[in-house]
Amino acid sequence: MKFWQQHLTTKIASSFLLLSLFTVGVVGGVTFFNARNALRDAALKRLNVAATLKEQEINRWFSSQREDFIFIAEIPYLKSKLKTILRSDVSESEYKKSYQVLNDYLRKINIVKLNFKEISILNRSNKIIVSTNKNRIGKYELLANVSDVEIVNSKNNFIPIFYISPETGKTAVTLALTLRNAQRVRQGIVLANLSLERIDEIVRESAGLGESGDTYLVGSLRSSKKTFISKSKTNNKEKYRDISSKGIDLAMSGISDRGEYPNYEGVPVLGDYRGVNNQGLALLVEINQQEAFAPARKLANRVILIGLTAVGILLMGVYYLSQQLSIYRRQSEDYSHQLEIKAQEAETANHSKSEFLANMSHELRTPLNAILGFAQLMKRDKFLSAQQRDFVATINRSGEHLLSLINDVLDMSKIEAGKTVLHSEVFNLHLLLQTLQEMFQLRATAKGLFLKFNLGSNLPQCIVTDEGKLRQILINLLGNAIKFTENGGVILTVNSEQSSVNREQSSVNSEQLLNTSPSLTINFEVKDTGRGIAAEEIDKIFDPFVQTANGIQARGGTGLGLAISRQFVRLMGGDIYPSSVLGQGSSFSFDIRVSLPQTASEECLPQNQVLKIAPSQLNYRILVVDDRLENRNLLAKLLDTVGFDTRTACNGKEAIALWQTWQPHLIWMDMRMAVMDGYQATKWIKANSQHQPTIVIALTASAFEEEEPDIFAAGCDDLVRKPFRESVIFEKMHQYLGVEYIYEDDNLEIDNQSPINLSVEITPQELSVMPMQWVASLYQAALEVDADLVLQIIEQIPQQYQILAQKLKKLTLEYDFDAIIEVSEQ
């Protein structure tokens, strides 16, 4: 069957398989090729080192034997005796005396110089007259194969002649020195047969070249025959046969090199071949290519095996996805017009995406509503210790941060669609920075880094801009700084600068500034002492999905953080400026345009907690409708604690039934419920209200503004998003019912407990308010570096000395036990 006539699933799977196999093959081939080249270079270097060492050793040995031989033959005493026995007119007694001296001397030399197997003296007719081998005396010697050491008095030009000894049948070298009289007339010859066992030892010495490593010495014998002089692995069948290979032939011709070639047996090898210092020898050091490249084959096979395994797994996924694609394609083929189909598919996909994000918003925010809500309820408990209150405050701050992250994630779809807008609101900038410092302090401490926040003296406490986007920018920059810093630390510097249009008003007091709503520029700089960014990468770090080399090495992130941060900064009226020195650190600074609130906002002023409903008011009936038990109980418990008459319903149908019989003043209505949702229930209640309509406030976990028109169209008077703050719940009830409250006279903890402003200097006078026994217990616990015990002792400090307790607690959490010991000693 032709490819284009195959089923869609088969075509996709086949195309993927072919492409994957091709890719795996290419990767495997490239891996093998690169590994083979690396192994080849390494092996040739080792061969070169081994050959050089053996060549030097052979040259030194031959040079040493030549020098020893010349030295022996040139000894004056020996030379005079040689002249005596070689003279034709010498008396018999003098001859015998000189003969005996020479014979004894040569035997002693033969014992001392083991490399000289046989030393002989020949007369003019080449007859052996003296020899360490008695069987040779009186015989005539053929001088065709002797190596004359007298030709040139230079060891570099000495060329030994190798031949097959007729007596031993082995390769031999005979050194010869001609004896001449004063007139340079030849009188005789001194011969020495060398033992080549040391050459065999040099060749056979291990060079660490593996199992197939082979070292051998080749020389020319009779009839220009190239044969083994010595070989690391002996084989009787190879003795004296004529051998040839590229390496042998080139080395014998005086060319030294290394590379890949077939050896004398036709086996592919890596070899180093060289002529041994013009001595008529070829030294070769070789290793079998199969053994040399075995690691490369193993690596390539392993890469291919892993690749094929991955291809198999992905193929199953592709096959499944292609089946689903085939199903969708068959469904789409039922439509009449292709353009209509594509439009409907796009609309369906967009609707699915919106529905998915809406469901995600609901599913994430609903449990977070319970976490933050119950944390607020726990905070109202007067029996909590100071430490427990800190824990609850930490849970609340972390939950608020998690909520902001969820909102940012859900807003990413708007960024992709180009619909990102600013949601400006009044918020406490100092509180935001405090929360971020607490969030990153533990991470910095765990890595042994310092984290400093330097705030300018002119930095306003309350500003108007998009708090969520500013938080996300700072989280991205601080998170990156800590992630890529191993030593030193991170510093955040924040300053404000009044815009030019308002600089002439710089002398105006703060009350007037609130009324004129001036515009400010706030500058932020995050500076670290980390790895830094290469100059060629600095221009690419803001591109989506692009990471630096350090980012890839760290194996973290998607490469979106800086791109999103720059978009947010530009949306807020500024820009972001990076600078970095590789190996020294980086700095990211940005500026944003903000406004000051026209009036003092509640978000920036100390807020008191609602204790109960003020007396002499109606018995307000409040109905809480939610399909989740924990959400119903949370809100009902909160309202009960301040004195509202509260009932609950788990769906719209129950809510209608309670409304008919109980007539609540206000309904907190969840919009997504089974049986009957909040939209239907609200419409029915609003349609059947007679004289005094019931207030219905939507309580929704959705984060999308697009749902607001539907909520208000159903008849809701207002909406509050989950997770909610208790202050918002009470404020809405005050707004619509006119409820008045009694508040707790409690100062905001930010100014006293902020790690940015809290002083940790403790004087002995401050500690003197506590009993001596208590101070002694504190001293002992700090001396033992027992943080838990120190915190328990701090809990015993009375309420009126909470500033002292906060200072001691901060020193304990920073593990500064030395400061506690020092002040308690005084």
Secondary structure by P-SEA (a helix, b strand, c coil): cccccccaaaaaaaaaaaaaaaaaaaaaaaaaaaaaaaaaaaaaaaaaaaaaaaaaaaaaaaaaaaaaaaaaaacaaaaaaaaaaacccccaaaaaaaaaaaaaaaaaaaaacccccccccccccccccccccccccccccccccccccccccccccbbbbbbbbccccccbbbbbbbbbcccccccbbbbbbbbaaaaaaaaacccccccccccbbbbbcccbbbbbcccccccccccccccccaaaaaaaacbbbbbbbbccccccccccccccccccbbbbbbbbccccaaaaaaaaaaaaaaaaaaaaaaaaaaaaaaaaaaaaaaaaaccccaaaaaaaaaaaaaaaaaaaaaaaaaaaaaaaaaaaaaaaaaaacccccaaaaaaaaaaaaaaaaaaaaaaaaaaaaaaaacccccbbbbbbaaaaaaaaaaaaaaaaaaacbbbbbbbcccccccccccaaaaaaaaaaaaaaaaaaccccbbbbbbbbbccccccccccccaaaaaaabbbbbbbbbbbbccccccccccccccccccccaaaaaacccccaaaaaaaaaaaaaccbbbbbbcccccccccbbbbbbccccccccccbbbbbcccccccccbbbbbbcccaaaaaaaaaaaaaaccbbbbbccaaaaaaaaacccccccccccccccccaaaaaaaaaaacccbbbbbbbbcccccccaaaaaaaacccccccccccaaaaaaaaaaccbbbbbbbbccccccccccccccccccccccccccaaaaaaaaaaaaaccaaaaaaaaaaccccaaaaaaaaaaaaaacaaaaaaaaaac
